[in-house]
Amino acid sequence: MVRRPLDLDAVQAFVRVAELGSFTRAAEATGTTQSAVSLKLKRLEERLGRRLLERTPRYVELSAQGAAFLEHARELLEVHERAFAVFSGTRERLTIGISDHVAGPELPALIARMNAQDPQLLIEIRIGSSGGLLQSFDRRELDTVIVRLQTGRTDGQILTEEKFGWYAAPSWQHRAGEPLPVATMPEPCGVRAMAGKFLDEAGVPWTEAFVGGGVAAVSAAVMAGLGVAALARRMLPFGAIDVGPRLGLPDLPRLPVLLHSRVKDGRSRDALAALSAAFRSAARD
């Protein structure tokens, strides 16, 4: 019996839905519509004679057959890309700057997804402060930056918004009568400025207890019991707790994550679409 080949677009749609947990995010990553993704998945399931995904109004998850097929689907797409790479010339380079307050623990997996999607795309990642990365972007040293909203900037595409809170180690206790010890990143960090502004407006005395060069260092200081830090939930060190309500600290807002990019077409555009969708998926509450 001659078997008809699988539709690679449908296989790619399946992989994106499986990785992002959403038909909407998969549509964003592949530059199509949710209905088109749904149709591709339906045809793929009919072709295989298996139900690959379990759908409910609130979530999408792999079926047992889908989980078994996922790795083979990824391998099929990688072989397809390598076949095209035989005739491609020099590798296209994409330089991306990502704010340390945005990168998060998912970054290695996100980069791996981009590389799996297009192994011939050379991806260069730089981590830094939002302000510094935007300056590099304006000097055309970076193709794309993913940063927190900066005062005075009205450009950029909002990828998602993330809720911030005041977090500390479970055993940490604030000493009555003393200023609130805050662990933060150095100026000109926008999150630092935001936290200080809200504390000042609420009349809460505070002092810098630790200044670290990155979110990982700030998180380590928090878990060492040096004080509290304003962090997004996605960036929390394991075990950290929200002490804002107990201490009567001001509520912190949801801060946007923005994409600034000059990439318009080609392989880089496709990779950025996948990365943007992955960030939206990782940051959802």
N, C-alpha and C positions, 0 to 999 in steps of 0.2 A: 504494500500500500504506500503510495506517494503522499507524504505529509506536506501540507502547505507551510511555507516559512512564517515565522511570527512577524508581526508588524513592529518594527523597532520603535516607532513613535509611541505605540501603545505600551511597550515594555518600559520605555523611559518614563511615561506618565505613571505607571504602576510604581516604579522605584521612587519617584518624587513624592507620591502620595504616602508611600510606606515610610519614607524618611521624615516627612514634614507633618504627617498625621492629619492632613487636611486637603480636600479637593481644591479649596480656594487658594491655599499657599502653593500647591502644585501648579495650578493654572498661572499664578504670578511667576513662578520659577521658569516655566516653559513658554511664557509669552502667549498664552491662549486663554480660553474661557473655561469656567467651571463645567459648563455643559459639555464642552468638547472633551475635557478630561474624563468625565463620567462616561461618555460614549465610547472612548478608547478603552476604558477599563471593562466596560460591558462586553465589547467585542473580544478583548483578550481572554476574559473568563469563558466566553462561549467557545473560543478557539481551543483553549486548554481543557474545557469541560470540567473546570474546577472553580469554586468560589474563593477568590484570593483575599477579599476584604470583607470585614463585617462592618456594616454601616448603621449608625443610629443618628438621631437628630443632633446629638451633642459631640460625638467623636467618631473617628475611624480607626480601626485596628486590624492587624493582619489575622487572617484565619490560619489554621494549622497548615493548610496547603500553601497559603501565601507566604508564610514564614519559610517553608521549605523551598519555595521558588525564588525568594528574594536574592540570595547569593548567586544563583545561576543567572538571574536577570542582570545583576551588576556585571558579572563576568562577560555576558553577551555584549553589553554596551561597551565595555573596555576593549574587547577584541575588535569591535566595529571601529572604535576610535583609532586603534593601532593600525588597522588596515588603511585608513585614510592618511595616517601620519607617514606612511611609506613614501607618499608623493608630495608631502608638504615640505616647504622650504624651511627657513629659520623659524624658531619658536617665537610666538607672539608673547610679549612681556606685559604684565599688568601689575602696577604698583598701587597698593592699597594701604592707607593709613587708618588705623583703628584706635579710637580712644581707649585708654586703660580702664576707664569707667564703663566701657561698653563691651570690651573684648570677651570677658567672662570665661567660665570653665569650658564652654562649648567650642571655643575657638579652634582647637586642634581638630575636632570632628568636622567643623564647618570647612576648614581648609582641605581636609581629606576628601570631603564630598566634591569640592570644586575640582580637585586634581583628578578624581575618579571620573567626573563628567568630561573633562578635557585634559588628558595627560600631556598634550603638546602645548598647553598654555603655561608659561613660566610665571608663577605668582610670587610677588615680593610683598611681604607684610611688614609694616612698621607700626610699632606701638608707641604712643606718646600722649600728651595732653591734647584736649580738643583744640585749644587756642593755637598751640604750636603746629599741629597737623594742618589746620586751616591756613596758616601762614605758608606752609610748604605747598599746599594745594594752590593757593593764589600765585605762588612763584612758579607753578607748573612743574614742581618736583615730584608730585604725586598725581596719578590719574584719577584717583577716587579716595574719598575719606568718609568714614562712618564715625560720627561724633555726637556729643551732646549739644543741645541748642546753646548758641553763644549770643550774648547781648549785642545788639547792633546788627546782627545778620538776619536777613529776611529770605535768603535763598536756601536751597536744599529741599530734598524730598523727605517727608516724615515717614520713617519705616515703622516705628512703634512708639509707645509711651510706657515708661516703667515707674512704678510707685517706689518712693524712697521712704526709709524709716530710720529710727535711731536704734542702733544695735550694740550689744555688749556681750561679754562672756556670762554664762549662767551664774557664776559665783560672784560676779562683780557687784559691789555696793558703793553707792555714792555717799561720800562723807558729808553729813549735814553741815551747812554753813560754809562750805568750800565751793569755789567755782567749778562748774561742770568740766571735767577733763575730756578733751576731744582729740581723737586721733584723726589726722587728715593728711592730704597731700599738699605739697607746697604751692604757693601762688605761681601762676595765675589760674589754678584749678577752679573751674566753674562750680563744681559741687561744693568745694570748700567755701567759696563766696556765698553760695546759696544757703548753706548751713549756718554760717556766721550771721547772715542777714536775718534769718528767721529767729535765731536765738536773741539777737539784739532787739528786734522788734517786739519779742515776747518778754523782754526784760530779764532774761536768764543770764546770769554771770557765767562766763566760760573762759577757759584757757586752753592753749595748745599743749597737750600732754605728749604728743608724738607727731612728728612730721616725716612721712615716708615717701619714697620715690615712686611708689606704685600702689595699686589697690591690694596686691598680695601682701606688701609690707604693712599697710594699714590694717588689713584683716588679721595679720599675725599679732599686731599690737593689741587689737581688740581682744583676741583670745588669750593673750598674756595678762589681761586684766588691767591694762593701762588707762582705759577709758571707753568712751562711746564713739561711734562713727556714723555718719550719714551714708548709707549704702542702699543700693537697689537690692531687692530680694534675690534676684538672680546671682548677685555677686557675693552672697553671704558665705562666710566660713562655716563649716559644719559645726552645729551646736550653738551658734549665736542666737540671741533672743532679742525681741523688740522691747526696749525698756521705756519707750516714749510715753505710753499711757501711765505707767507707774510713776514716772518722774514728772509728769505734767509738762512734757516738752511739746513745742508747737508741731502741728501736723505738717509734714513735708509734701510737696506736690508731686504729681506725675511729671517726669521730665521727658521730653521727646528725644528720640534717637534719629538723627538725620543723615541722609546720604547726599553727598556732594560729588558729582562726577562729570567728567568731560567725555566719557566713553559713550559713543552713539551706536556703534554697530560691531559686527564681527564676533569672534569667539569671546572676547572680553565682555561684551554686552550680555551674552548668554550666561557666562559665569557669574556676573554681577546680579543678574536676575535671580539665579539660584541662591546666591549668598543672601540677598535681601529677603527672599522668602524664608530662608532658614533662620535669619535673625528674628523675623516676626514670629515664627513658630517657637523659638527658644524663649522669647521674652513674654509670651502670653501667660497670664496669671492662671 
